[in-house]
Amino acid sequence: MCECGALGPVVKPPDAKVIVVGGGLARASAAYAMGARGLDVILVDRRSEYPVMFRAEKIEADQAEIMRRLGVLGHRRPLCDPVREVLSFEGGRVEVVDTVEQYGIDYTETVNCIREALLGVGVELINGAVSSIEADAFRPAVTIRDGRTLTATLVVLATGGSDKLIESLGMRRAMVPRLKSLSYGFDCVRSDGRPFDFVGFNHHLPPNARRIEYVTLFRIGGRMRANVFTRLTPRCDTAIALRKELERPGTVFPAPKRLRPYLHHDVRVAGAVLQIFLRAIRATLRRSSPAASSRAQLGAVSFFHRFGSSLNVHPHYHLVVLDGVFSKADDSEIAFHEAHGLTPDRIAQVESVVQKRVLRYFRRQGLLDEVDAAGMLTWQGSGGFSVDASVRIEAEDRAGIERLVR
């Protein structure tokens, strides 16, 4: 006869060897590299697809080598030849600088391409927002907002500009003020429509009042892209003025680039944003028409355009709006009340109202998290939203109305 001791609790094996939290370029590349080497990896990100963001748009030689070692350089988009000759203007002269390897990339498309390749190396992608992380030397745990808890041997936390999870683990972000840089990115075309006769160009500016230090032009596929690097802060007057120069609206209501994919692909979202815009205009017209009732209605025709003049994806709204409202008392005819005092300040109020309400809508729909929405709300100037009401045509000018609508 033998005695047997009591069995201990059954320990569930971890869900993965490594859990990567966050789905940007660094996180997706790390997950791909570990999966390609045979590790059991789970990537957790709140978005099923990485959204349009202004991030790094150029890969330098040392960065290209790192991406090659990780196995993701071939997933860059667009997949084009490297820039090997760059013109550099500094000290009053132009020099030709040969670079070993340099690529212009579409950051969002590159990240999504790497994420699509994760399945091929055995990485599991879980769509969900992480609510908490339990630090443990042997079995760290990641809890998702839907209640699921995942365990692993190692958790890689890389959440970009969000500090909530970092702070919950007793860590904090170390900011180095002297390295701060506010950057702008935009496409360039020649006024004569001809192609540029160079593939890369750098311009180092001498010290100047606008604190613009460096401008670089480079190809991303068939586009010539410009990045401007400054030593400005987002809310200073110079940064606001520079952004207005670069944004120069030419439509009634273009949306910020960050939100455009949702407007382009989801008619429900596009319709909801249009209703927000129309309600803001109606409220302004009512306030500007003292004789009208609080239930007066506007008259408008809207046109939703999905593309810009160069056939780039650029969802925006054109509206033809009567500058007044209609109301009807009991047993009376419909009356039109002309609006007065439609000053630029009142148009700016429409911009502000639309900005707040659209961001709130995107946040409630789960398309933006609170951190991103709050950040976009602090943008100065038009904040990525713009209302251009500079065109006005008299009712008797039928030819002008026809030209406008066409």
C-alpha positions in Angstrom: 0.0 0.0 0.0 1.4 3.4 -0.9 0.4 6.9 0.0 -0.1 9.6 -2.6 0.2 13.2 -1.8 -2.4 15.8 -2.8 -2.1 17.1 -6.3 -1.5 20.9 -6.7 -3.7 23.1 -8.8 -3.6 22.6 -12.5 -1.7 25.5 -14.1 -3.1 26.6 -17.5 -0.4 27.1 -20.1 0.0 30.6 -21.4 -2.0 31.7 -24.4 1.1 32.7 -26.2 4.9 33.0 -25.8 4.7 36.7 -26.5 1.8 39.2 -26.6 2.4 42.5 -28.4 0.1 45.4 -27.4 -0.4 48.0 -30.1 -0.4 47.8 -33.9 1.8 50.5 -35.4 5.0 50.0 -37.5 7.3 49.0 -34.6 4.8 46.6 -33.0 3.7 45.0 -36.2 7.3 44.5 -37.3 8.3 43.0 -34.0 5.4 40.6 -34.1 6.2 39.6 -37.6 9.9 39.0 -36.8 9.1 36.9 -33.8 6.5 34.9 -35.6 8.8 34.3 -38.5 11.3 32.8 -36.1 8.8 30.3 -34.8 7.6 32.0 -31.6 3.9 31.8 -30.6 2.8 35.5 -30.9 -0.5 37.4 -30.4 -0.8 41.0 -31.4 -3.6 42.9 -29.7 -4.8 46.2 -31.2 -8.0 48.2 -30.8 -8.2 48.7 -34.5 -8.8 46.0 -37.1 -7.0 48.2 -39.7 -4.4 50.9 -39.0 -6.0 54.4 -39.7 -4.5 57.2 -41.8 -2.0 59.1 -39.7 0.9 61.5 -40.4 3.9 59.5 -39.2 7.4 58.7 -40.6 7.3 58.9 -44.4 11.0 58.2 -45.2 13.2 55.2 -44.4 16.9 56.0 -44.0 19.7 53.5 -44.7 20.1 52.3 -41.1 16.4 51.9 -40.7 16.1 50.0 -43.9 18.8 47.6 -42.6 16.8 47.0 -39.4 13.6 46.4 -41.4 15.5 44.0 -43.7 16.8 42.0 -40.7 13.3 41.8 -39.3 12.0 40.6 -42.6 9.6 43.4 -43.3 11.4 45.7 -45.7 9.7 43.9 -48.7 6.3 44.9 -47.2 6.9 48.6 -47.5 4.3 50.5 -49.7 4.7 51.6 -52.3 7.3 48.9 -53.3 9.5 51.2 -55.4 13.2 51.6 -56.0 15.3 53.4 -53.4 16.3 57.1 -53.7 20.1 57.0 -54.3 20.9 60.6 -55.2 19.8 63.5 -53.1 20.5 67.2 -53.8 21.4 69.2 -50.7 21.2 72.9 -50.4 23.3 74.3 -47.5 25.6 77.2 -47.0 24.5 78.9 -50.2 25.3 76.1 -52.6 23.8 72.9 -53.9 25.7 69.6 -53.5 24.9 66.1 -54.7 24.8 63.6 -51.8 24.8 59.9 -52.6 22.9 57.9 -50.1 23.3 54.1 -49.8 19.6 53.5 -49.4 16.5 55.6 -48.8 12.8 55.0 -49.4 9.7 57.1 -49.3 6.8 55.2 -47.8 3.1 55.5 -47.2 3.1 54.8 -43.4 -0.5 53.6 -43.1 -0.3 51.3 -46.2 3.0 49.9 -45.0 1.7 49.1 -41.5 -1.4 47.5 -42.9 0.6 45.4 -45.4 2.8 44.1 -42.6 -0.3 43.3 -40.5 -1.9 41.4 -43.4 1.3 39.3 -43.6 1.2 38.3 -39.9 -1.1 35.4 -40.5 1.5 33.9 -42.9 4.0 33.6 -40.1 1.5 32.3 -37.5 0.8 35.5 -35.6 -2.7 35.8 -34.2 -4.3 39.3 -34.5 -6.9 40.1 -31.8 -9.0 43.2 -32.3 -9.7 44.8 -28.9 -8.7 47.6 -26.6 -6.5 46.6 -23.7 -7.9 47.8 -20.3 -5.1 46.7 -18.0 -1.9 44.7 -17.8 -0.8 42.7 -14.8 2.9 42.7 -14.4 4.3 39.3 -13.3 7.9 38.0 -13.7 6.6 34.6 -14.9 3.1 35.0 -16.3 2.1 38.6 -17.2 -1.6 39.0 -18.1 -3.3 41.3 -20.6 -7.0 42.1 -20.0 -9.2 43.3 -22.9 -12.2 45.5 -22.4 -14.6 42.8 -23.5 -13.5 40.8 -20.4 -11.0 38.4 -22.0 -7.7 37.9 -20.3 -4.6 36.6 -22.1 -1.4 35.4 -20.6 2.1 35.0 -22.0 5.8 34.7 -21.0 6.5 38.2 -22.3 4.4 41.2 -23.0 5.7 43.9 -25.4 3.9 47.2 -24.7 4.2 49.8 -27.5 1.2 52.1 -27.6 2.5 55.2 -29.3 1.4 58.5 -27.6 -1.0 56.9 -25.1 0.3 56.9 -21.6 -2.5 55.2 -19.6 -1.2 51.7 -19.7 2.4 52.9 -19.2 1.4 54.8 -16.1 -0.7 51.9 -14.7 2.5 49.9 -14.6 4.4 52.6 -12.6 6.3 53.9 -15.6 6.3 57.3 -17.2 7.4 58.8 -20.5 10.6 60.8 -20.4 10.2 63.9 -22.6 13.4 65.6 -23.9 12.5 69.2 -24.7 15.5 69.9 -26.8 14.6 67.1 -29.2 11.0 68.2 -29.8 10.1 68.8 -33.4 6.8 69.8 -35.0 6.6 68.5 -38.5 4.3 69.1 -41.5 3.8 66.9 -44.6 2.2 67.6 -47.9 2.4 66.8 -51.6 4.2 69.0 -54.1 3.4 69.6 -57.8 5.1 71.9 -60.3 3.0 74.8 -61.5 3.6 73.8 -65.2 2.5 70.2 -64.5 5.9 68.7 -65.5 7.7 66.1 -63.4 10.5 67.2 -61.1 14.0 66.7 -62.4 15.3 65.2 -59.1 14.2 62.4 -56.8 15.4 63.9 -53.5 16.2 67.3 -52.2 17.2 68.6 -48.7 17.3 72.3 -47.7 18.9 73.2 -44.3 17.8 76.7 -43.3 19.9 79.1 -41.3 18.5 80.3 -38.0 15.3 82.2 -38.7 12.4 83.8 -36.8 9.9 81.1 -37.9 12.1 78.4 -36.4 12.0 76.2 -39.6 15.1 74.1 -39.6 14.9 71.6 -42.4 12.9 70.9 -45.5 13.2 67.6 -47.4 11.5 66.5 -50.7 11.4 62.9 -51.8 9.4 60.6 -53.9 6.7 58.3 -52.6 5.8 56.2 -55.7 4.7 58.8 -58.3 4.2 61.6 -55.8 6.7 64.2 -54.7 6.4 64.6 -50.9 7.6 67.4 -48.7 8.3 67.2 -45.0 9.0 70.4 -43.0 10.7 70.1 -39.6 10.4 73.0 -37.1 11.2 73.8 -33.5 7.7 75.1 -32.9 5.0 74.1 -30.4 1.6 73.1 -31.7 -0.2 76.1 -30.1 2.2 78.9 -30.9 1.1 81.6 -33.3 3.8 80.8 -35.9 2.7 77.1 -36.0 -1.0 78.1 -36.5 -0.1 80.5 -39.3 2.1 78.0 -41.0 -0.6 75.3 -40.9 -3.1 77.7 -42.4 -0.7 78.5 -45.2 -0.4 74.8 -46.0 -4.1 73.9 -45.6 -5.6 76.7 -47.8 -9.1 75.3 -48.1 -10.7 75.2 -51.5 -14.0 73.4 -50.6 -16.9 74.0 -48.4 -16.2 71.3 -45.9 -13.1 69.0 -46.1 -12.6 66.7 -43.2 -9.2 66.0 -41.4 -7.1 63.4 -43.2 -7.3 61.1 -40.1 -11.1 60.7 -40.6 -11.3 60.5 -44.4 -11.0 56.7 -44.8 -14.2 56.3 -42.7 -16.1 58.9 -44.8 -14.8 57.3 -48.0 -15.7 53.7 -47.2 -18.8 54.0 -44.9 -21.8 55.7 -46.2 -23.4 55.7 -42.8 -20.5 57.7 -41.3 -20.5 60.1 -44.3 -24.3 60.7 -43.8 -23.9 61.3 -40.1 -21.2 63.9 -40.6 -23.3 65.6 -43.2 -26.2 65.8 -40.8 -23.9 67.3 -38.1 -22.7 69.9 -40.6 -26.3 70.8 -41.8 -27.5 71.2 -38.2 -24.7 73.5 -37.3 -25.5 75.7 -40.4 -29.2 75.7 -39.6 -28.5 76.8 -36.0 -26.4 79.7 -37.3 -28.9 80.8 -39.8 -31.7 80.7 -37.2 -29.7 83.0 -34.9 -29.0 85.3 -37.8 -32.7 85.5 -38.7 -34.4 87.2 -35.7 -37.9 87.1 -37.1 -37.8 83.3 -37.7 -39.1 80.8 -35.2 -37.0 78.4 -33.3 -38.2 75.6 -35.6 -37.4 77.3 -38.9 -35.7 75.1 -41.5 -33.0 75.8 -44.0 -32.9 75.1 -47.8 -29.8 73.3 -49.1 -28.5 70.9 -51.7 -25.4 68.8 -50.8 -22.9 67.1 -53.0 -20.5 64.6 -51.5 -17.2 64.4 -53.4 -14.9 61.4 -52.7 -11.8 62.7 -54.6 -9.7 65.8 -55.0 -8.6 67.5 -58.2 -5.7 65.1 -58.7 -8.0 62.1 -58.1 -6.5 61.5 -54.7 -8.9 60.2 -52.0 -10.2 63.4 -50.4 -13.8 63.1 -49.2 -15.5 66.5 -48.8 -18.9 68.2 -49.0 -20.1 70.9 -51.3 -23.3 72.6 -50.3 -25.5 75.2 -52.0 -27.3 76.9 -49.0 -29.9 79.7 -49.0 -28.8 82.5 -46.7 -31.9 82.4 -44.6 -34.5 80.0 -43.2 -38.1 79.1 -43.9 -40.9 79.1 -41.3 -44.6 78.6 -41.2 -47.1 79.7 -38.6 -50.4 78.0 -38.1 -52.7 78.4 -41.2 -50.2 80.8 -42.8 -48.0 80.7 -45.9 -44.4 79.7 -45.7 -42.2 82.7 -45.2 -38.5 83.1 -46.0 -36.4 85.0 -43.4 -33.1 86.4 -44.8 -30.1 86.0 -42.5 -28.0 89.0 -41.5 -24.6 89.4 -40.1 -23.0 86.3 -41.5 -19.6 87.4 -40.7 -16.3 85.4 -40.8 -16.6 85.0 -37.0 -19.9 83.3 -37.3 -18.5 81.0 -40.0 -15.6 80.2 -37.6 -18.2 79.3 -35.0 -19.7 76.7 -37.4 -16.2 75.2 -37.8 -15.8 75.0 -34.1 -19.2 73.4 -33.5 -18.7 70.9 -36.3 -15.2 70.0 -35.1 -16.5 69.2 -31.5 -19.6 67.3 -32.6 -17.8 65.2 -35.3 -15.0 64.2 -33.0 -17.6 63.3 -30.3 -19.5 61.2 -32.9 -16.3 59.3 -34.0 -15.4 58.7 -30.3 -18.9 57.3 -29.5 -18.8 55.0 -32.6 -15.4 53.6 -31.4 -13.6 55.0 -34.4 -11.4 57.3 -32.3 -10.2 56.7 -28.8 -10.5 59.4 -26.1 -6.8 60.3 -26.3 -6.8 60.9 -30.0 -10.1 62.7 -30.0 -9.0 65.0 -27.2 -5.7 65.7 -29.0 -7.5 66.6 -32.3 -9.8 68.9 -30.3 -6.8 71.0 -29.1 -5.7 71.7 -32.7 -5.7 75.4 -33.3 -6.9 77.2 -36.4 -9.4 75.1 -38.3 -8.2 72.0 -36.5 -8.3 70.0 -39.7 -11.9 71.1 -40.4 -12.6 74.0 -42.7 -15.7 75.8 -43.9 -15.4 78.1 -46.9 -18.4 80.3 -47.3 -16.8 82.9 -49.5 -19.0 82.4 -52.6 -22.3 84.2 -52.6 -24.7 84.5 -55.6 -27.8 86.7 -55.8 -31.1 84.9 -56.3 -31.6 86.7 -59.7 -28.3 85.6 -61.1 -29.6 82.3 -62.7 -26.5 81.9 -64.8 -24.2 82.3 -61.8 -26.2 79.7 -59.9 -26.0 77.2 -62.8 -22.2 77.7 -63.0 -21.9 77.2 -59.3 -23.9 74.0 -59.2 -22.1 72.6 -62.3 
